Amino acid sequence: MACSVMWFRRDLRLGDNPALLEAAASGDTVLPLFVLDPRLWDSAGRPRQAYLLASLESLRAQIGGLVVRCGDPAQEVARVVAEAGASNVYIAADYGPYGTKRDADVQRNLHDVAVPLVRVGSPYAVAPGRVLNQQGNSYQVFTPFATAWRHHGWRAPVEAPSQVKWDWSYESASLPEARVPDGITLPTAGEEAALTKWRAFASHGLATYDVDRNRPDLDATSRMSVHLKWGEIHPRTMLADLALSDAPEKAVDRFRTELAWREFYADVLARRPDSATEYYRPQLAAMAYDEPGDQFVAWQEGRTGFPIVDAGMRQLRAEGWMHNRVRMIVASFLVKDLHIDWRHGARYFMDSLVDADGASNQHGWQWVAGSGTDAAPYYRVFNPIDQGKKFDPQGVYIKRYVAELRDCPLDELHRPHNPIVDHAEERREALARYEAVRSR
Ligand SMILES: Cc1cc2nc3c(=O)[nH]c(=O)nc-3n(C[C@H](O)[C@H](O)[C@H](O)COP(=O)(O)OP(=O)(O)OC[C@H]3O[C@@H](n4cnc5c(N)ncnc54)[C@H](O)[C@@H]3O)c2cc1C
């Protein structure tokens, strides 16, 4: 019987998976494949590795089996195709710089044996490159992009295929060990966990999302980023539920806007692959930065003496995740109080986050560093003390992660405790460094 390969990558689910639906509809047996690519595996921190393995185990359990290969996908996919005599390889398209090149290499090898690499769908509601202005160009700025993205619209989710003739009776590598680092608690992985978490949030958390989303003490966001990262749920599924939600429209629309940020950054990165490693606005690349040293280590370890910064960095260490508002605060602190190039912080985040995503992470950092797509006419420097007071007013978040401040009275809690720098001084320094390159 003819065979098709379903090559899973960042789409570890069976529901709302158009590539899988098409593979199943071909009438062929479907070989479920995952290739553990050393280039991606070795650059992932242990929390992310551990999460991926758990997600793959969940997928394997759903299907009944999974063919795993380790190595360069360009060789491994072609090898599996040859062994199975497969006639098609189905994938969801990848738009990241590495994924685009990898898929082109795979396609070239498959072309030699006349097997097509069939791209169906993507990890986005609207694939990068599709939202264009009237001149046919991509948007440079978020707000008009988001308006046009909404206007463009997206397809309805597709059902999981009712019947797939799976065939996993091929040699399969065993997955490596990835022990969860001590003290880290990871979310439950897999499609079922993603759907359960999403539905709970849609029923109980969404209604107040617009009001509370900036409050790390309230745990008022969806925590869906890790599930979106691995494609355990498709954003279209979420958008379809949002359209039917009876939560207040302001809250629903705010959530839709956050999903639009994810799509915007993917769009920007697809258009400017260099922005994964280079300054999106090159002007700021010339700014004077300090080499990372002891202060960088203190930042990583949550020992800066600024309570909200330390709480965030310790949350990252404990959970492989950090609240969005606090990501902005700690990033600003690294770039503007410690004068360290954003790329050092972005690399540390990519290592540490379970939801680490090249587009959202690099552009989240560039936004904070002032070198990204943001059109702010001034150089924004977050005040970590004011931010703490405003977004963690009772200090609940700080006390959750900074054990030594648990007994600290509220009127002293937000002030620095043995700080490694003086914020007012470093703010002046940051603005002076900015002035030196601003008019270039
Ligand atoms: C410096 C920095 C680094 C970041 N790195 C990442 C990263 O590696 N991976 C990642 O998924 N997000 C990243 N973000 C964006 C954001 O912080 C996370 O998506 C969010 O905190 C995830 O929590 P949540 O799922 O509860 O979000 P919710 O508030 O519930 O939002 C719902 C979804 O919308 C998307 N989203 C929300 N905010 C953003 C945003 N600012 N940019 C892009 N997408 C967004 C995410 O997919 C998120 O899951 C970063 C932000 C900053 C400032």
PDBQT file of the ligand as one rigid body, heavy atoms in Angstrom, charges set to zero:
ROOT
HETATM    1  C1  LIG A 501      11.781  40.244  26.190  1.00  0.00    +0.000 C 
HETATM    2  C2  LIG A 501      10.607  39.390  25.772  1.00  0.00    +0.000 A 
HETATM    3  C3  LIG A 501      10.805  38.086  25.347  1.00  0.00    +0.000 A 
HETATM    4  C4  LIG A 501       9.723  37.284  24.965  1.00  0.00    +0.000 A 
HETATM    5  N1  LIG A 501       9.968  35.997  24.532  1.00  0.00    +0.000 NA
HETATM    6  C5  LIG A 501       8.930  35.216  24.112  1.00  0.00    +0.000 A 
HETATM    7  C6  LIG A 501       9.155  33.893  23.649  1.00  0.00    +0.000 A 
HETATM    8  O1  LIG A 501      10.277  33.413  23.555  1.00  0.00    +0.000 OA
HETATM    9  N2  LIG A 501       8.065  33.151  23.291  1.00  0.00    +0.000 N 
HETATM   10  C7  LIG A 501       6.791  33.648  23.364  1.00  0.00    +0.000 A 
HETATM   11  O2  LIG A 501       5.845  32.918  23.031  1.00  0.00    +0.000 OA
HETATM   12  N3  LIG A 501       6.559  34.899  23.777  1.00  0.00    +0.000 NA
HETATM   13  C8  LIG A 501       7.588  35.694  24.157  1.00  0.00    +0.000 A 
HETATM   14  N4  LIG A 501       7.338  36.970  24.612  1.00  0.00    +0.000 N 
HETATM   15  C9  LIG A 501       5.970  37.490  24.569  1.00  0.00    +0.000 C 
HETATM   16  C10 LIG A 501       5.147  37.275  25.856  1.00  0.00    +0.000 C 
HETATM   17  O3  LIG A 501       5.880  37.650  26.976  1.00  0.00    +0.000 OA
HETATM   18  C11 LIG A 501       4.679  35.829  26.015  1.00  0.00    +0.000 C 
HETATM   19  O4  LIG A 501       4.076  35.354  24.833  1.00  0.00    +0.000 OA
HETATM   20  C12 LIG A 501       3.644  35.712  27.146  1.00  0.00    +0.000 C 
HETATM   21  O5  LIG A 501       4.197  36.174  28.352  1.00  0.00    +0.000 OA
HETATM   22  C13 LIG A 501       3.213  34.285  27.288  1.00  0.00    +0.000 C 
HETATM   23  O6  LIG A 501       2.341  34.126  28.363  1.00  0.00    +0.000 OA
HETATM   24  P1  LIG A 501       0.815  33.795  28.131  1.00  0.00    +0.000 P 
HETATM   25  O7  LIG A 501       0.682  32.646  27.192  1.00  0.00    +0.000 OA
HETATM   26  O8  LIG A 501       0.185  33.674  29.469  1.00  0.00    +0.000 OA
HETATM   27  O9  LIG A 501       0.331  35.116  27.397  1.00  0.00    +0.000 OA
HETATM   28  P2  LIG A 501      -1.136  35.738  27.189  1.00  0.00    +0.000 P 
HETATM   29  O10 LIG A 501      -1.119  37.099  27.746  1.00  0.00    +0.000 OA
HETATM   30  O11 LIG A 501      -2.176  34.814  27.666  1.00  0.00    +0.000 OA
HETATM   31  O12 LIG A 501      -1.213  35.908  25.612  1.00  0.00    +0.000 OA
HETATM   32  C14 LIG A 501      -1.775  34.920  24.748  1.00  0.00    +0.000 C 
HETATM   33  C15 LIG A 501      -0.789  34.567  23.659  1.00  0.00    +0.000 C 
HETATM   34  O13 LIG A 501      -0.530  35.702  22.838  1.00  0.00    +0.000 OA
HETATM   35  C16 LIG A 501       0.828  35.696  22.415  1.00  0.00    +0.000 C 
HETATM   36  N5  LIG A 501       1.521  36.880  22.943  1.00  0.00    +0.000 N 
HETATM   37  C17 LIG A 501       1.195  37.595  24.043  1.00  0.00    +0.000 A 
HETATM   38  N6  LIG A 501       2.022  38.651  24.179  1.00  0.00    +0.000 NA
HETATM   39  C18 LIG A 501       2.888  38.592  23.153  1.00  0.00    +0.000 A 
HETATM   40  C19 LIG A 501       3.976  39.409  22.743  1.00  0.00    +0.000 A 
HETATM   41  N7  LIG A 501       4.338  40.515  23.411  1.00  0.00    +0.000 N 
HETATM   42  N8  LIG A 501       4.677  39.022  21.647  1.00  0.00    +0.000 NA
HETATM   43  C20 LIG A 501       4.330  37.936  20.948  1.00  0.00    +0.000 A 
HETATM   44  N9  LIG A 501       3.302  37.133  21.282  1.00  0.00    +0.000 NA
HETATM   45  C21 LIG A 501       2.579  37.466  22.372  1.00  0.00    +0.000 A 
HETATM   46  C22 LIG A 501       1.466  34.445  22.981  1.00  0.00    +0.000 C 
HETATM   47  O14 LIG A 501       1.408  33.442  22.014  1.00  0.00    +0.000 OA
HETATM   48  C23 LIG A 501       0.571  34.143  24.182  1.00  0.00    +0.000 C 
HETATM   49  O15 LIG A 501       0.589  32.781  24.534  1.00  0.00    +0.000 OA
HETATM   50  C24 LIG A 501       8.409  37.798  25.000  1.00  0.00    +0.000 A 
HETATM   51  C25 LIG A 501       8.212  39.111  25.446  1.00  0.00    +0.000 A 
HETATM   52  C26 LIG A 501       9.290  39.896  25.832  1.00  0.00    +0.000 A 
HETATM   53  C27 LIG A 501       9.048  41.290  26.315  1.00  0.00    +0.000 C 
ENDROOT
TORSDOF 0
